[in-house]
């Protein structure tokens, strides 16, 4: 019992001290210090989003290819404007504690709503699959898939998830009706690679990939002015080596890669496994 009485007494004192702290904080703390605290919290949120963008959802150069970098910068800009800046402008020492609390509540609500909207935009834009499509690779996000085919997405290709980007192939139309559907979709600007119902295991398409892939020497010959860019990408490819893959940078193969945001990228393929080992920011349509 003495121990319980001591615990309750200590808990009561902690509660009283917290109330005194809140009262003193809002009455004595300057607007600048409150805004600085808000900036620290906003920076922590921005760090979380940065990890999500640059490590989990848009690794390597995919944040540039799929537009994740642009959305990230927009989120950070809105986060700073809706957070610390509004705090600095609205919070005044002349206001009552109730008024300050209401202001902070609405600022936090606006900031979190903007953050949620931005995160949803990132989830929809994040790359889900790289589809080999005739003579190129197409980067597919959730936003690229027509509504009629969303239910055909595999379980790993969901916007709110942490599955890594996968490479898949594209099967030929299985029937006349499917060919007609593909034609109708093409007339609407939807490519076959955007239809999950046409995706197939990448291993099944590797023979076609090998037929279309070109030696890296042709890429160097077509873009001598981009030698440094190509060399850096080759170095990244060599650093990204798995068992059974080539150690010779000159043996790498390449194919163009397109996305809804750009046509000016190339993938570097391993000559043995045909796995994508790196990306090069140059035009691959020679």
C-alpha positions in Angstrom: 0.0 0.0 0.0 2.7 2.6 0.8 4.2 1.8 -2.6 0.9 2.3 -4.4 0.3 5.6 -2.4 3.7 6.8 -3.5 3.0 5.9 -7.1 -0.3 7.7 -7.1 1.2 10.8 -5.5 4.1 10.8 -8.0 1.6 10.5 -10.9 -0.5 13.3 -9.5 2.6 15.5 -9.2 3.6 14.7 -12.8 0.1 15.6 -14.0 0.2 18.9 -12.2 3.7 19.6 -13.5 2.6 18.9 -17.1 -0.3 21.4 -16.7 2.1 24.0 -15.3 4.4 23.3 -18.2 1.7 23.8 -20.8 0.6 27.0 -19.2 4.1 28.4 -18.9 4.9 27.2 -22.4 2.1 29.1 -24.1 2.4 32.1 -22.0 6.2 32.5 -22.0 7.4 30.8 -25.2 8.0 33.1 -28.1 6.2 32.6 -31.5 9.6 31.9 -33.0 10.3 29.1 -30.6 6.9 27.5 -31.3 7.5 27.8 -35.0 11.0 26.3 -34.6 9.5 23.3 -32.7 6.9 22.9 -35.5 9.7 23.0 -38.0 11.6 20.2 -36.2 8.4 18.0 -36.3 7.8 18.9 -39.9 11.4 17.9 -40.7 10.9 14.5 -39.1 7.8 14.0 -41.2 9.8 15.1 -44.3 12.5 12.6 -43.4 10.0 9.8 -43.3 8.6 10.8 -46.7 12.2 10.9 -48.1 12.9 7.4 -46.9 9.6 6.3 -48.5 10.4 8.0 -51.8 14.1 7.4 -52.3 14.5 4.0 -50.7 11.2 2.1 -50.7 8.9 3.3 -53.5 11.3 5.0 -56.0 14.7 3.4 -55.6 17.8 4.2 -57.8 16.7 6.6 -60.5 13.1 5.7 -60.5 12.2 8.9 -58.6 13.3 10.8 -61.7 11.8 8.5 -64.2 8.4 8.1 -62.6 8.0 11.6 -61.3 8.4 10.8 -57.6 11.0 13.5 -57.1 8.6 16.2 -58.3 5.8 15.0 -56.0 8.2 14.8 -53.1 9.4 18.4 -53.5 5.8 19.5 -53.7 5.0 17.7 -50.5 7.9 19.2 -48.7 7.0 22.7 -50.0 3.4 22.4 -48.8 4.5 20.8 -45.6 6.7 23.8 -44.7 4.1 26.4 -45.8 1.2 24.7 -44.1 3.3 24.0 -40.9 6.0 26.3 -39.5 5.2 29.3 -41.7 1.5 29.3 -40.7 2.5 28.9 -37.1 4.9 31.8 -37.3 2.2 34.0 -38.9 -0.8 33.0 -36.8 0.5 32.3 -33.3 0.8 35.5 -31.3 1.6 35.9 -27.6 -1.3 38.3 -27.3 -3.7 35.4 -28.0 -5.2 33.3 -25.2 -4.1 29.8 -24.7 -7.4 28.5 -26.1 -7.0 30.6 -29.2 -3.4 29.3 -29.7 -4.5 25.7 -29.2 -7.3 26.1 -31.7 -4.9 27.7 -34.2 -2.4 24.9 -33.7 -5.1 22.3 -34.1 -6.3 23.7 -37.5 -2.7 24.2 -38.7 -1.9 20.5 -37.9 -5.1 19.4 -39.5 -4.3 21.3 -42.7 -0.7 20.0 -42.7 -1.7 16.4 -42.2 -4.4 16.6 -44.8 -1.9 18.0 -47.3 0.6 15.2 -46.3 -2.0 12.5 -46.8 -3.0 13.8 -50.2 0.7 13.9 -51.2 1.4 10.4 -49.9 -1.6 9.1 -51.9 -0.3 10.8 -55.0 3.1 9.1 -54.4 1.4 5.7 -54.0 -0.5 6.1 -57.2 2.6 7.2 -59.1 5.1 4.7 -57.7 6.5 2.2 -60.1 4.9 -1.3 -59.9 6.2 -3.1 -62.9 8.6 -2.9 -65.8 6.9 -4.6 -68.8 8.9 -5.8 -71.8 6.8 -4.6 -74.7 8.0 -5.7 -78.2 11.2 -3.8 -78.3 11.3 -1.7 -75.2 10.5 -1.7 -71.5 7.6 0.3 -70.2 7.4 1.5 -66.6 3.9 1.0 -65.1 2.4 2.7 -62.1 -1.1 2.3 -60.7 -2.1 5.5 -62.5 -1.2 3.9 -65.9 -3.6 0.9 -65.6 -7.1 1.5 -67.0 -10.0 1.1 -64.6 -11.3 -1.9 -66.5 -8.1 -3.8 -65.7 -7.4 -2.7 -62.1 -8.9 -6.0 -60.8 -6.3 -7.9 -62.9 -3.4 -6.4 -60.9 -1.4 -9.1 -59.1 -1.3 -8.9 -55.3 2.3 -7.5 -55.4 1.3 -4.6 -57.7 -0.8 -2.5 -55.2 -0.2 1.2 -54.7 -0.1 1.0 -50.9 2.5 -1.7 -50.4 6.2 -2.2 -50.0 6.8 -4.9 -52.7 9.7 -4.0 -54.9 9.4 -3.3 -58.6 9.1 -6.4 -60.7 10.0 -7.1 -64.3 7.4 -8.9 -66.4 6.8 -10.0 -70.0 3.9 -9.4 -72.3 2.1 -12.4 -73.8 0.5 -12.3 -77.2 -3.3 -12.0 -77.5 -5.0 -15.3 -76.8 -8.1 -14.8 -79.0 -9.7 -12.6 -81.6 -11.7 -10.7 -79.0 -8.6 -10.0 -77.0 -6.9 -8.7 -80.1 -9.9 -6.5 -80.7 -9.8 -5.2 -77.2 -6.1 -4.4 -77.5 -6.8 -2.5 -80.7 -9.6 -0.5 -79.1 -7.4 0.3 -76.1 -4.5 1.4 -78.4 -6.9 3.8 -80.2 -7.6 5.3 -76.8 -3.9 5.7 -76.1 -3.5 2.7 -73.8 -0.6 0.4 -74.7 -0.7 -3.3 -74.2 1.9 -3.1 -71.4 -0.7 -1.1 -69.3 -3.0 -4.1 -69.2 -2.1 -6.5 -66.3 -4.3 -9.2 -67.9 -1.6 -9.4 -70.6 1.4 -9.7 -68.3 3.3 -12.9 -68.0 6.4 -14.2 -66.2 9.5 -12.5 -67.4 11.4 -15.8 -68.0 8.8 -16.6 -70.7 9.8 -13.4 -72.6 13.5 -13.6 -72.2 14.1 -15.2 -75.6 12.3 -12.2 -77.2 14.3 -9.8 -75.0 17.5 -11.3 -76.1 16.5 -10.9 -79.8 15.8 -7.2 -79.4 18.5 -6.2 -77.0 21.5 -4.4 -78.4 25.2 -4.4 -77.4 26.3 -1.4 -75.3 28.8 -0.5 -78.0 26.0 0.7 -80.3 24.7 3.0 -77.5 28.2 4.4 -77.1 28.6 4.9 -80.8 25.2 6.7 -81.0 25.9 9.0 -78.1 29.6 9.8 -77.9 28.8 13.1 -76.2 27.3 11.2 -73.3 30.3 9.0 -72.6 30.5 10.1 -68.9 26.9 9.4 -68.3 27.1 6.0 -69.9 30.3 5.2 -67.9 28.6 6.1 -64.6 25.7 3.9 -65.4 27.9 1.0 -66.4 29.8 1.4 -63.1 26.4 1.2 -61.3 25.5 -1.9 -63.3 28.8 -3.6 -62.3 28.2 -2.7 -58.7 24.7 -4.3 -59.0 25.9 -7.8 -59.8 24.2 -11.1 -58.7 25.5 -14.7 -58.9 26.1 -15.8 -62.5 26.1 -12.4 -64.0 28.7 -10.7 -66.2 31.6 -8.7 -64.7 32.5 -7.2 -68.1 30.9 -3.8 -68.6 31.4 -4.1 -72.4 29.2 -7.2 -72.5 26.1 -5.4 -71.2 23.0 -5.1 -73.4 20.5 -2.3 -73.6 16.9 -1.4 -74.6 14.9 1.8 -74.5 12.6 2.4 -71.6 9.5 4.6 -71.6 7.1 5.9 -68.9 4.2 8.3 -68.8 6.7 11.0 -67.9 9.6 10.5 -70.3 10.9 8.6 -73.3 14.6 9.4 -72.7 15.8 6.5 -70.7 17.6 3.2 -71.4 17.9 0.0 -69.3 21.2 -1.9 -69.1 20.7 -5.7 -69.2 22.9 -8.5 -68.0 23.9 -10.6 -71.1 23.5 -13.8 -69.1 20.3 -13.3 -67.0 18.8 -10.4 -68.9 18.1 -8.8 -65.5 17.9 -5.0 -65.5 21.1 -3.8 -63.7 21.1 0.0 -64.3 19.3 2.9 -66.0 20.8 5.5 -68.3 19.2 8.9 -68.8 19.6 9.1 -72.6 17.4 8.6 -75.6 17.3 5.0 -76.7 15.4 5.3 -79.9 18.1 5.4 -82.5 
